[in-house]
Structures are given as structure tokens and as C-alpha cells.
Amino acid sequence: MMLKGRSLLEPSDFSVEEIESLFGLAGRIMDAPSDYSEVCRGRLLATLFYEPSTRTRFSFEAAMLRLGGQVIGFSEPGSSSVAKGESIADTIKTVACYADIAVIRHPKEGAPRVAAMSTDMPVINAGDGGHQHPTQTLTDLLTVKRARGGFENLTVGVCGDLKFGRTVHSLIKALARYSGVSFVLISPQELMVPEYVRKEVLKKTASPFRETENLLDVISELDVLYMTRVQRERFFNEEDYIRLKDSYILDAEKMRGARRDMMVLHPLPRVNEIAAEVDSDPRAFYFKQAQNGMYIRMALIMALLGIKE
Ligand code: NCD
């Protein structure tokens, strides 16, 4: 793997083969975690979270700790010099004096890229505004791969806030590289995928896609249903959010119309869009996703630090 020293800002920064090799490493770590419990001894991961997070930050920190490394960082930018007006470039240059690798979540699109351009240290984008979230995509892909064996010829339904949902943009970008993947984009008119995703990803890769407002009309055709939360924090006004927030609620009744092997994914956190009764359905994979997230991040940290097995 030639990922040593590189940054991960968007899914397309890594080739399909490189992502495949990360899945391989994640699988080996899952099979024998104790073989990897010391490989990052003496290494330090910094987590710079300018936005709330549960899974992404905890899974990165757990990943580094389980590799024998250590972690520093903030989850409240108000407690660091950011509050004094320090730029992201200066912050990352400083962090690079202490840490070996950094993970950044930021409300501004492109902020992790600015950080990566300001340092030689590997920088991982853990979500930049409504733009991209490549490590969630690695988690999503690993979950599908382990359940279905691969991605070829899948019909993937993506449902909810396709406009502001960064996990959606990264997922489509990554899956559009596999042959025969077709997309069914399910959202209210106001929350359709941004034009750049339609033009630069879907049309450019000639991926078949359809857009609809109605989940029930299409649920029976799907191999994967990727549900998402309406991204309240990206809305300009609360009334629009309230009007759109419950556009889709996946429940046991709707699941009856789905294939017996359709996978339900969700990056979490969920608000209302999946009823709790679906959790016990064997087709619900969202907590599995959260678990896989730690293993793929262990593999990613090892690869970017150039740590040999
Ligand atoms: C997602 C995010 O932050 O974009 N969460 C996550 O990382 N698992 C999804 C969301 O917040 O809706």
C-alpha cells in the first residue's frame, strides 16, 4: 500500500485498489485485534473537531488507542486558540509540531483541504460542512462489502437530505466508480443532490440514476437503502427544517415492501427517519456500520502512518 504520508480529503483521493487494500487490512484487524494492539506505540493522533460528533471522533480515538497509540485534541473549538481567531493553517502547523496525524471536522467546506495544504502531516477529513465525509464512506462500503461481497450491479437508494448530506455526496462519489451501480435518489424537491454531484459525478461516470420523491414507489427495487437525517444545522430557516424533517420515516410497514436481503444503512445519528422497530430487522445494518467504522479507521491510520503489519 502506498498510502504513507498522504491525506484523505475526498473518496477519490484513493484508488479503488487502495480502498480494497484497506478493506483487507480492516478484515485482518477484525480477525486478530490483539496482533495490532501495539503497532502504533509512540504515535500520536490529533482530533480537531469544530462541529459535534459522537461516532466519528470516538471511533478515531478508539482506533488509535486500540493500535497502542495516543490521542490529543479538542471537541469544543471554544476551548482552544481557535476562540482567539487563529486560522486553520496556523492551528494545523502547530498541531504538526506535536502529532503524527490529524483528523479534522469543520463546518466550512474545504477547511480540511486548507489544513492539508499547510502541512506535511497526513490530514483526514472527518466531515467538511455539507461537502464530503470520506471516512464515513469507507465505513459504509466496508459494511456493504462484508455483507454482499462487492458493489457491482447494486441498485442503491439514497433517501432524505441529499442536498446537505455530506455522507451522501461521498458515498455517491465512491460507488459511481464500480461497474453497474445504479442510484435511486429519493428526496423532497428542495433537498435533491447538488448540481455538482449530478454533473461531475453521476453524469461523468455515466451512472444510471433516477430521482423521485416517493420512497414506497421504489423500495422494492433496492439492494441497499441509505437513509439520512435532515441536516438541521445547514438550514437557513427553522420553518423549512420543520416542514421537511419528517419527509421519510422508515418503519416496519414500509420494510414489508422491501426485498428480503435489502440492506438498510444510516450514518447516524438518526432523528425520526428510522423507527426503532426496524432495529431488530436483520436487514438493519446501521449499528454494524458504527462498529465497522472503528476497524476501517484503524486500517486507515496504519496505512497513512506507513506502519507495516
Ligand atoms: C454524519 C455527519 O456528520 O455527516 N454523521 C457521522 O459522521 N456518522 C451524518 C449526520 O450528521 O447526519
Residues whose N, C-alpha, C, O or C-beta is under 5 A from the ligand:
A	BS01	NCD	R55 T56 G127 H133 Q136 R166 T167 R229 P267 L268 P269
